[in-house]
């Protein structure tokens, strides 16, 4: 049994006593405006902050928000921003600095005791640092010496597969392409990325069903849909600009169905801050017509119930199904109809936690809509059956021909600003033969063909001693990964860990025997290279690619861009390489010219990316071209998962607070859930609390039971009653990542099952 009692406080009583009051106000609106004002004051950005607001997400010289991947408005909307985007930008633009003087004052052992908030709150990293084990401190190192250190460590490996190259979603397309090129020229496909923990299930499901790993819709489709189904998404916090699309949809009469175990503020009503008239008159817009609360993990059963209802209606309603579409464009329909007929209503109700009558309400919305979009996020993917659930979404869409036409289709919500672009541009531990063939032909390398390690595989490889060098290109791997103690131990076994970062975080203080911090430019900062100020590109969650240009003077003259850092490492590690690494960095147009020859859909890249709103990557499934073995869209026939909990146990999902972005914690508050000054909490159903003799604000112990029978515990967390189904619980990541055993990952996608942890919750015993 692993006990993580010491991990429980993020920043003890930083702002006062914990408070918990239900939030009854509209999402966004004046609450967001007040929060933005406080952020600008706190970060001392009265001038650059407003300047950033009018440059973020704007074409013709603006920079892309480093937060979520929601698309920019197709009409070039001004102030297409959100509260969390401004938090993210001002957090990056802070005046605070972390230089050699800071590290001289603090040992790494001391820093390891600090909270995630306290580490990042120290400010921007200013120059390369190397760990000195004798002093237990980071010390300055020149860029040349840093590159030489990494290059030698990579060159000395007995096998290139003893290195792993991690990527977070913030990396630009150009840096992504260079990064994967370097890894593959070295001889490995060990390219784990944050997608392995987030939307891997979505990509695999869509690839199998439609022949593409991406959604098929764009914002114009959202504007034309008759019905929007938003599943497992906390829009107000995780994709706040979606609120604009939802409000506009409601006003034009579209039906909006939210499906989530927790009824979030972003599923009720909103006031869009740039809608000045409604802001001035406090006029909120509803953003849902139906809210359903399945039990955690019950989404697939709910979707099966909607499909079953539509199929039953088709017996008397010849317009319930699009028979022509099914016959012309799909395979496996009769098998799917048979499994729907064989799935009884008692099973559907028990496994979804939703009554047949409520499922019928959702089915009516779907049947009455001519054009439907289904959107989802991690609430669906971080389960053992995540692939099956996303395929069930496709099944439902196929029944009424909701693929390949305006206002209809699947629409996954990617969480980080360029996580989809990372995969498109080559970050894939399972690359296709076609991609490798083009890479070899254009770049003159012989890339490895065997699959590499994903995130879980990399952590396990560290423990076995198979992975000796770990390079993290952005992100906070130590905090984002599952089974915290196991991940920490794996990193500490590495001979060298390298973190390319903008701010101090947990991954710098949990490190290998040797360690480097390589500070890079942020997205808001000007990237000056030999040919002038450079732009980079990103791909949003709807396949639009556009340019991003930083506006601010770099936080330090000793920062390098991500492409420059990659080129420096590659030059040192591959001394005989014919790849013109430094030449590429002089002018990023040169990188894009090479990408246009390697990447399908990036032809004429430099011209098209400079169009006012960029360009959309070709989407064959959108044109009803299905690159599947049958050449058709494939129905799937998986049975419903059997993961209803035993008596006495609960299913816990990890979630983010509103004042948080991925592993970055801005404060201990969660405005939309009514929480202040508290992160070490667990949300519980009131009846489950009464059954266990637990009252509001009682301290409880949470124990997760892994598949292998091992347990992991968190002690003295605060219990709060919440509107959540019986048998379910929720709490914040990354604090609760300790509960997810490294072996508890999906056999379908290899994703850690962060949304489906079997736990017990009991009152804490007196200390």
Buried (B, 14 or more C-beta within 10 A) or exposed (E): EBBBEEBBBBBEEBEEEBEBEEBEBBBBBEBBBEBBEEBBEEBBBEEBBEBBBEBBBBBEEBBBBBBBBBBBBBEEBEBBBBBBBBBBBBBBBBEBBBBBEBBEEBBBEEBBEBBBBBBBBBBBBBBBBBBBEEEBBBEBBEBEEBBBBBBEBBEEBEEBBBBBBBBBBBBBBBBBBBBBBBBBBBBBBBBBBBBBBBBBBBBBBBBBBBBBBBBBBBBEBBBBBBBBBBBBBBBBBBBBBBBBBBBBBBEEEBBBBBBBBBBBBBBBBBBBBBBEEBBEEEEBBBBBBBBBBBBBBBBBBBBBBBBBBBBBBBEEEEEBBBBEBBEEBBBBBEEBBEBBEEBEEEBBBBBBBBBBEBBBBBBBBBBEBBBBBBBBBBBBBBBBBBBBBBBBBBBBBBBBBBBBBEBBBBBBBBBBBBBBBBBBBBBBBEBEEEBBEBBBEBBEBEBBEEEBBBBBBBBBBBBEEBBBBBBBBBBBBBBBBBBBBBBBBBBBBBBBBBBBBBBBBBBBBBBBEBBBBBBBBBBBBBBBBEEEEBBBBBBBBBBBBBBBBBBBEBBBEBBBBBBBBBBBBBBBBBEEBEBEBEEBBBBBBBBBBBBBBBBEBBEEBBEBBBEEBBBBBBBBBBEBBBEBEEEBBBBBBBEBBEBBBEEEBBBBBBBBBBBBBBBBBBBBBBBBBBBBBBBBBBBBBBEBBEEBEBEEEBBBBBBBBBEEEBBBBBBBBBBBBBBBBBBBBBBBBBBBBBBBBBBBBBEBBBBBBBBBBBBBBEBBEEE
